Amino acid sequence: MKLLVFLTDSFEYSACEAGSPLAPEVPEPESDRVEGSIVAFIQCEPRDEERGEAVLKQAVKYFRWFARKRGVERLVLHSFAHLAEERSSPEFARDLLRELGERLEEHGFEIHHTPFGWSLKWTMSVAGHGYAKTFKSL
């Protein structure tokens, strides 16, 4: 799993076009604006399908640590299949992101999901300090 993570003042998006057969006919939500959040661009890889539960636990641990260090309780999870050469199956990525969100909610986080399989138009305001932009490979 590859994570490109931003500490944002604001993140706003609107769905533009379906880019996957798994994309719902109508994106849900079609648009959103989230203030003061961590925005995570997430790519699942084939080896994650073999690791399953282990990679999920690592991701939860990482986001809990990152959020605690930054004093943030709101996360936006976005499937982003452009961080590595190889991708997991779309079904696995969709299901893993849903499960990741559910587990983080159990830890008290407010979770926002971008619509899976949709190309987005987005605007993001990222904090200026060095730790506001990180890349992590799990």
Backbone as numpy.savetxt, mean C-alpha at the origin, in Angstrom:
# Nx Ny Nz CAx CAy CAz Cx Cy Cz
8.52 -9.05 -1.24 7.67 -7.88 -1.24 8.56 -6.65 -1.24
8.20 -5.70 -2.06 8.90 -4.43 -2.13 7.94 -3.34 -1.65
8.46 -2.42 -0.85 7.66 -1.33 -0.29 8.35 -0.01 -0.59
7.64 0.90 -1.20 8.08 2.28 -1.36 7.13 3.09 -0.50
7.67 3.69 0.57 6.83 4.25 1.62 7.11 5.75 1.78
6.03 6.52 1.86 6.13 7.96 2.00 5.37 8.42 3.24
5.92 9.37 3.95 5.21 10.06 5.02 4.63 11.32 4.38
3.31 11.39 4.30 2.70 12.47 3.52 1.90 13.44 4.39
1.89 14.68 3.92 0.98 15.67 4.48 -0.40 15.44 3.88
-0.41 15.08 2.58 -1.69 14.76 1.92 -1.43 13.84 0.73
-2.43 13.02 0.45 -2.42 12.14 -0.71 -3.83 12.14 -1.26
-3.95 12.44 -2.54 -5.25 12.50 -3.18 -5.17 11.75 -4.50
-6.21 10.98 -4.79 -6.21 10.24 -6.06 -7.62 10.17 -6.63
-7.65 9.87 -7.92 -8.89 9.50 -8.59 -8.56 8.39 -9.58
-9.44 7.42 -9.66 -9.25 6.28 -10.56 -9.51 6.74 -11.99
-8.62 6.30 -12.90 -8.71 6.74 -14.30 -9.15 5.62 -15.24
-8.48 4.47 -15.17 -8.84 3.37 -16.07 -8.44 2.04 -15.45
-9.23 1.04 -15.74 -8.94 -0.31 -15.26 -7.71 -0.82 -15.99
-6.80 -1.44 -15.23 -5.57 -1.95 -15.82 -5.37 -3.43 -15.57
-6.38 -4.08 -15.03 -6.26 -5.50 -14.68 -7.63 -6.15 -14.84
-7.64 -7.43 -15.24 -8.92 -8.14 -15.28 -9.58 -8.26 -13.90
-8.79 -8.08 -12.84 -9.34 -8.15 -11.48 -9.93 -6.83 -11.01
-9.75 -5.78 -11.79 -10.27 -4.48 -11.40 -11.79 -4.53 -11.40
-12.42 -4.07 -10.32 -13.89 -4.05 -10.31 -14.39 -3.08 -11.38
-15.61 -3.32 -11.87 -16.18 -2.45 -12.90 -16.21 -1.00 -12.46
-16.58 -0.80 -11.23 -16.61 0.54 -10.65 -15.59 0.56 -9.52
-14.61 1.46 -9.59 -13.59 1.49 -8.52 -14.21 1.94 -7.20
-13.75 1.32 -6.12 -14.28 1.65 -4.79 -13.12 1.86 -3.83
-12.89 3.07 -3.34 -13.59 4.28 -3.74 -13.03 4.81 -5.06
-13.81 5.61 -5.74 -13.38 6.16 -7.03 -12.32 7.25 -6.83
-12.40 7.94 -5.69 -11.41 8.95 -5.36 -11.35 9.07 -3.84
-10.27 9.67 -3.37 -10.11 9.85 -1.93 -9.04 10.90 -1.70
-9.10 11.53 -0.56 -8.06 12.44 -0.10 -7.79 12.08 1.36
-6.52 11.85 1.66 -6.13 11.42 3.00 -5.05 12.37 3.50
-5.24 12.92 4.68 -4.30 13.86 5.28 -3.44 13.13 6.32
-2.19 13.54 6.44 -1.32 13.04 7.50 -1.23 11.54 7.57
-0.70 10.93 6.52 -0.69 9.46 6.48 0.64 8.92 5.95
0.76 7.64 6.11 1.82 6.88 5.44 1.18 6.32 4.18
1.82 6.55 3.05 1.35 6.00 1.78 2.36 4.95 1.35
1.88 3.73 1.17 2.76 2.61 0.82 2.42 2.07 -0.56
3.40 2.13 -1.46 3.29 1.49 -2.76 3.88 0.10 -2.58
3.10 -0.93 -2.85 3.47 -2.30 -2.48 3.45 -3.20 -3.71
4.55 -3.93 -3.89 4.60 -4.94 -4.95 4.87 -6.30 -4.33
4.00 -7.24 -4.61 4.20 -8.63 -4.18 4.96 -9.36 -5.27
5.85 -10.25 -4.85 6.69 -11.02 -5.76 6.34 -12.50 -5.69
6.77 -13.29 -6.68 6.45 -14.72 -6.68 6.88 -15.43 -5.39
8.02 -15.07 -4.85 8.49 -15.75 -3.63 7.58 -15.45 -2.44
6.85 -14.34 -2.48 5.91 -14.02 -1.40 4.77 -15.04 -1.34
4.40 -15.58 -2.50 3.35 -16.59 -2.52 3.78 -17.84 -1.76
5.07 -18.14 -1.81 5.60 -19.29 -1.06 5.73 -18.96 0.42
6.05 -17.70 0.74 6.28 -17.28 2.11 4.99 -16.94 2.85
3.95 -16.55 2.10 2.62 -16.31 2.65 2.58 -15.58 3.98
2.28 -16.32 5.02 2.09 -15.77 6.36 3.33 -15.04 6.87
4.51 -15.55 6.56 5.75 -14.93 7.05 5.92 -13.52 6.48
5.67 -13.34 5.20 5.84 -12.01 4.62 4.76 -11.06 5.12
3.59 -11.57 5.36 2.51 -10.76 5.91 2.88 -10.25 7.31
3.40 -11.14 8.14 3.83 -10.75 9.49 4.95 -9.72 9.44
5.89 -9.89 8.51 6.98 -8.92 8.37 6.44 -7.55 7.98
5.48 -7.52 7.07 4.91 -6.25 6.63 4.18 -5.56 7.77
3.39 -6.30 8.54 2.68 -5.72 9.68 3.69 -5.15 10.66
4.72 -5.89 10.97 5.75 -5.45 11.91 6.43 -4.18 11.41
6.77 -4.15 10.12 7.44 -2.98 9.56 6.54 -1.75 9.64
5.28 -1.87 9.23 4.39 -0.71 9.25 4.10 -0.24 10.67
3.99 -1.15 11.61 3.78 -0.75 13.00 4.98 0.04 13.50
6.19 -0.44 13.18 7.42 0.26 13.57 7.49 1.64 12.91
7.31 1.69 11.59 7.42 2.93 10.84 6.41 3.96 11.35
5.17 3.54 11.56 4.11 4.44 12.02 4.39 4.94 13.43
4.86 4.06 14.30 5.16 4.47 15.68 6.28 5.51 15.69
7.32 5.30 14.90 8.45 6.22 14.83 8.02 7.59 14.32
7.00 7.63 13.45 6.57 8.88 12.83 5.32 9.45 13.49
4.75 8.73 14.44 3.56 9.21 15.14 2.33 9.31 14.25
2.16 8.33 13.35 1.06 8.33 12.39 0.21 7.09 12.60
-1.11 7.25 12.49 -2.03 6.12 12.67 -2.87 5.85 11.43
-2.57 6.54 10.33 -3.36 6.41 9.10 -2.44 5.92 7.99
-2.87 4.87 7.28 -2.07 4.32 6.18 -2.92 4.17 4.93
-2.29 4.43 3.79 -2.89 4.17 2.49 -2.09 3.04 1.85
-2.76 1.95 1.49 -2.12 0.81 0.85 -2.47 0.81 -0.63
-1.43 0.81 -1.46 -1.63 0.89 -2.91 -0.80 -0.19 -3.61
-1.46 -1.04 -4.36 -0.76 -2.06 -5.15 -0.04 -1.36 -6.30
1.27 -1.59 -6.39 2.10 -0.89 -7.37 3.08 -1.89 -7.95
2.79 -2.38 -9.13 3.57 -3.48 -9.72 4.75 -2.98 -10.56
5.49 -1.99 -10.04 6.59 -1.42 -10.80 7.86 -1.28 -9.97
7.99 -2.07 -8.92 9.15 -1.94 -8.03 10.17 -3.05 -8.21
9.83 -4.07 -8.96 10.74 -5.20 -9.18 10.39 -5.86 -10.51
11.30 -6.68 -10.99 11.12 -7.36 -12.28 9.98 -8.37 -12.27
9.87 -9.13 -11.18 8.90 -10.22 -11.13 7.74 -9.87 -10.21
6.55 -10.32 -10.62 5.33 -10.04 -9.86 4.66 -11.33 -9.42
3.99 -11.26 -8.29 3.15 -12.38 -7.88 1.92 -12.39 -8.78
1.08 -13.38 -8.59 -0.20 -13.37 -9.31 -1.01 -12.18 -8.79
-1.82 -11.58 -9.64 -2.66 -10.46 -9.18 -3.61 -10.86 -8.06
-4.12 -12.08 -8.12 -5.04 -12.55 -7.07 -4.34 -12.57 -5.71
-3.09 -13.06 -5.69 -2.34 -13.11 -4.44 -2.12 -11.69 -3.91
-1.69 -10.78 -4.78 -1.42 -9.40 -4.36 -2.68 -8.75 -3.79
-3.79 -8.90 -4.49 -5.06 -8.32 -4.03 -5.43 -8.86 -2.65
-5.35 -10.17 -2.49 -5.73 -10.80 -1.22 -4.77 -10.43 -0.10
-3.49 -10.36 -0.39 -2.50 -10.02 0.63 -2.71 -8.58 1.10
-2.94 -7.66 0.18 -3.17 -6.27 0.59 -4.42 -6.15 1.46
-5.46 -6.88 1.10 -6.69 -6.85 1.91 -6.39 -7.39 3.32
-5.69 -8.51 3.41 -5.35 -9.10 4.71 -4.43 -8.18 5.51
-3.47 -7.57 4.84 -2.56 -6.63 5.51 -3.35 -5.48 6.12
-4.28 -4.93 5.37 -5.12 -3.86 5.90 -5.92 -4.29 7.11
-6.50 -5.49 7.05 -7.29 -5.99 8.17 -6.44 -6.16 9.42
-5.24 -6.68 9.25 -4.37 -6.89 10.42 -3.91 -5.56 11.01
-3.63 -4.60 10.16 -3.23 -3.29 10.67 -4.39 -2.60 11.38
-5.60 -2.78 10.90 -6.77 -2.24 11.59 -6.90 -2.85 12.98
-6.58 -4.13 13.12 -6.62 -4.79 14.43 -5.64 -4.15 15.41
-4.62 -3.48 14.88 -3.64 -2.78 15.71 -3.98 -1.31 15.87
-5.19 -0.93 15.48 -5.67 0.43 15.71 -5.41 1.43 14.60
-4.95 0.99 13.45 -4.69 1.90 12.35 -5.95 2.15 11.52
-6.02 3.35 10.98 -7.05 3.69 9.99 -6.45 3.36 8.63
-7.09 2.47 7.90 -6.56 1.99 6.63 -7.41 2.47 5.46
-6.73 2.95 4.44 -7.37 3.31 3.18 -6.73 2.45 2.10
-7.55 1.86 1.24 -7.05 1.10 0.09 -7.38 1.86 -1.18
-6.42 1.95 -2.08 -6.75 2.45 -3.41 -7.42 1.30 -4.16
-8.24 1.59 -5.18 -8.93 0.51 -5.88 -7.95 -0.39 -6.64
-7.99 -1.67 -6.34 -7.05 -2.63 -6.94 -7.29 -2.75 -8.44
-6.18 -2.73 -9.19 -6.25 -2.94 -10.64 -6.58 -1.71 -11.45
-6.67 -0.56 -10.80 -7.00 0.68 -11.49 -5.76 1.58 -11.57
-5.58 2.25 -12.71 -4.57 3.29 -12.83 -5.13 4.55 -12.19
-4.27 5.25 -11.47 -4.72 6.41 -10.71 -4.02 7.68 -11.16
-4.75 8.76 -11.06 -4.16 10.08 -11.13 -4.01 10.49 -9.67
-2.80 10.89 -9.26 -2.64 11.23 -7.86 -1.75 12.43 -7.64
-1.97 13.06 -6.51 -1.17 14.18 -6.04 -0.75 13.84 -4.62
0.53 14.03 -4.34 1.04 13.66 -3.03 1.98 14.75 -2.53
1.78 15.18 -1.31 2.66 16.13 -0.65 3.44 15.36 0.41
4.75 15.23 0.20 5.60 14.41 1.08 6.41 15.31 1.99
6.52 14.91 3.24 7.32 15.66 4.21 8.77 15.78 3.70
9.48 16.80 4.15 10.80 17.10 3.61 11.98 16.41 4.26
11.81 15.77 5.38 12.96 15.15 6.04 13.32 13.81 5.41
14.55 13.35 5.65 15.08 12.16 4.99 14.31 10.88 5.22
13.76 10.69 6.39 13.06 9.43 6.67 11.62 9.44 6.17
11.22 10.48 5.44 9.86 10.57 4.92 9.70 9.77 3.63
10.80 9.26 3.10 10.78 8.51 1.85 11.70 7.30 2.04
11.13 6.10 2.05 11.96 4.92 2.28 11.57 3.80 1.32
12.55 2.93 1.08 12.34 1.73 0.29 12.70 0.55 1.17
11.86 -0.47 1.17 12.11 -1.66 1.99 11.82 -2.90 1.18
12.70 -3.87 1.28 12.50 -5.18 0.66 12.31 -6.20 1.78
11.20 -6.89 1.78 10.92 -7.89 2.83 11.17 -9.29 2.29
